[in-house]
């Protein structure tokens, strides 16, 4: 085949090499197991470079899902708690599982309910983007819980947010003169009285008749 993929037919090797040399290109065997083997005339250096670039791009787009760990203390302050929990949400958003570890020191281990309370709070804040894969349990002086990304819950939350952002019904347009729309069926009309404009016209006719 030539550089454009057009088949040149079956050629003896010396002739095929001569054609490639004349085009200042290389003769590359692309299907050695075929009968006869298939060769293509191309710039082999450029071909290798393009292949390397495609492989690099493929590796860049590949998400390496692993398990991350975030450690808390039973007496953690509000600021540290918020910072660590935001990082947990970031890990989950990237597709990683997150191992939450509560580290007890000294006599803190005798009050595991404090650690459980923190883990429950984290799980509550991650609701909608993650699910509890491993329930909280004591491991020596630590309490551990594992969160995993919940794709279905995240898609449902995104769908709800999209529905809430849809524009609502438009309000009735004002009159062209900028005044508000008058309600249909005003009290004067319901009592049989003519509109203000017609009442004025009737008064002028009556006045003319008296003068006459």
C-alpha positions in Angstrom: 0.0 0.0 0.0 1.1 3.6 -0.7 1.0 6.3 2.0 -2.6 7.1 1.2 -3.7 3.5 1.7 -4.1 2.7 -2.0 -3.2 -0.9 -2.8 -0.3 -1.2 -5.3 -0.7 -5.0 -5.7 1.8 -7.8 -5.0 5.4 -6.6 -5.6 8.7 -8.4 -5.2 10.6 -7.1 -2.2 13.4 -5.3 -4.2 10.7 -3.5 -6.3 8.8 -2.5 -3.2 11.9 -1.2 -1.5 12.8 0.8 -4.6 9.3 2.4 -4.7 9.6 3.4 -1.0 13.1 4.8 -1.6 11.9 6.8 -4.6 9.3 8.4 -2.3 11.9 9.0 0.4 9.9 6.9 2.8 10.1 3.5 4.6 8.7 0.1 3.7 6.9 -1.1 6.9 5.5 -4.6 7.4 2.1 -4.0 9.0 0.5 -7.5 8.7 3.3 -10.1 8.9 0.9 -13.0 9.4 -1.0 -12.3 6.2 -0.4 -14.4 3.1 1.3 -12.7 1.4 2.5 -10.2 4.1 1.1 -6.7 3.9 3.5 -3.8 3.8 2.9 -0.1 3.7 5.0 2.8 2.4 5.2 5.5 5.2 7.3 7.7 7.3 8.2 5.2 10.1 9.6 7.8 12.4 6.4 9.9 12.3 4.3 6.7 12.7 6.2 5.8 15.9 5.8 9.4 17.2 2.1 9.4 16.6 1.7 6.0 18.2 3.6 7.3 21.3 1.4 10.4 21.5 -1.8 8.3 21.3 -0.6 6.0 24.0 0.3 9.0 26.2 -3.1 10.6 25.8 -4.8 7.3 26.6 -2.8 7.0 29.8 -3.6 10.6 30.7 -7.3 10.0 30.4 -7.2 6.8 32.4 -8.6 7.2 35.9 -6.5 5.3 38.4 -9.2 4.4 41.0 -7.7 3.6 44.4 -8.5 4.0 48.1 -7.6 7.2 49.9 -7.5 7.6 53.7 -8.5 10.6 55.8 -7.8 10.6 59.5 -9.8 12.4 62.2 -9.5 12.8 65.9 -12.5 12.5 68.3 -11.9 16.1 69.5 -11.3 17.6 66.1 -12.3 21.3 65.7 -15.0 22.6 63.3 -12.4 24.1 60.9 -10.3 21.0 60.6 -13.4 18.9 60.3 -14.7 21.0 57.4 -11.3 21.0 55.6 -10.9 17.3 55.9 -14.5 16.6 54.8 -14.1 18.8 51.7 -11.1 16.7 50.8 -13.1 13.5 51.3 -15.8 14.9 48.9 -13.0 15.7 46.4 -11.6 12.2 46.5 -15.1 10.7 46.1 -15.8 13.0 43.1 -12.6 11.8 41.4 -13.9 8.2 41.7 -11.8 7.0 44.7 -13.0 5.1 47.7 -12.1 6.8 51.0 -11.2 5.1 54.3 -12.2 7.3 57.2 -10.1 6.6 60.3 -10.9 8.0 63.8 -7.7 7.8 65.9 -8.2 7.4 69.7 -5.5 8.3 72.1 -5.2 7.4 75.8 -8.6 7.0 77.5 -10.4 8.2 74.4 -10.7 4.6 73.3 -13.1 4.0 76.2 -15.6 6.4 74.5 -16.0 5.0 70.9 -19.4 6.7 70.7 -17.6 10.0 70.1 -15.8 8.5 67.0 -19.1 7.0 65.8 -20.8 10.3 66.0 -18.1 11.9 63.8 -18.4 9.0 61.2 -22.2 9.4 61.1 -21.8 13.1 60.5 -19.4 12.5 57.6 -21.7 9.9 56.1 -24.6 12.4 56.4 -22.7 15.1 54.6 -21.6 12.7 51.8 -25.2 11.6 51.2 -25.9 12.0 47.5 -22.4 11.4 46.3 -21.3 8.4 48.3 -22.5 5.3 50.1 -21.1 3.5 53.1 -19.3 0.4 51.8 -18.0 -0.7 55.2 -19.9 0.2 58.4 -17.9 1.8 61.3 -16.0 -0.8 63.3 -13.2 -0.7 65.9 -9.7 -1.8 64.8 -7.4 -1.7 67.8 -7.2 2.0 68.8 -8.9 3.2 65.6 -12.5 3.2 64.3 -12.8 2.8 60.5 -15.4 3.4 57.9 -15.1 3.1 54.1 -17.1 5.3 51.7 -17.5 4.5 48.0 -18.7 6.8 45.2 -22.4 6.4 44.5 -22.8 7.2 40.8 -26.6 6.7 40.8 -27.2 9.0 43.7 -24.9 11.7 42.1 -26.8 11.5 38.8 -30.1 11.7 40.6 -28.9 14.8 42.5 -27.7 16.4 39.3 -31.0 15.7 37.6 -32.9 17.3 40.5 -30.6 20.4 40.4 -31.2 20.7 36.7 -35.0 20.5 37.1 -34.8 23.2 39.8 -32.9 25.6 37.5 -35.6 25.5 34.8 -37.3 28.9 34.3 -40.7 29.3 35.9 -43.9 30.6 34.4 -43.7 34.2 33.1 -45.8 36.9 34.8 -48.5 38.7 32.7 -47.2 41.5 30.6 -48.0 45.1 31.6 -50.0 47.4 29.3 -48.2 49.2 26.5 -48.5 52.5 28.4 -46.6 51.1 31.3 -49.7 50.9 33.7 -50.7 47.7 35.4 -53.3 45.4 33.9 -56.8 46.3 35.3 -58.7 43.3 36.6 -61.5 42.0 34.6 -64.9 42.6 36.0 -64.4 45.7 38.2 -67.0 46.6 40.8 -68.3 49.5 38.6 -68.9 47.2 35.6 -70.5 44.6 37.7 -73.1 47.2 39.0 -74.0 48.1 35.4 -72.2 51.5 35.5 -70.5 52.6 32.2 -66.7 52.9 32.1 -65.2 56.2 33.1 -64.7 57.3 29.5 -68.4 56.6 28.5 -69.7 58.4 31.6 -67.8 61.5 30.6 -69.3 61.4 27.1 -72.9 61.1 28.5 -72.4 64.1 30.8 -71.3 66.3 27.8 -74.3 65.3 25.8 -76.6 66.1 28.7 -75.1 69.5 29.1 -75.5 70.3 25.4 -79.1 69.4 25.6 -79.8 71.8 28.5 -78.1 74.7 26.7 -80.3 74.0 23.7 
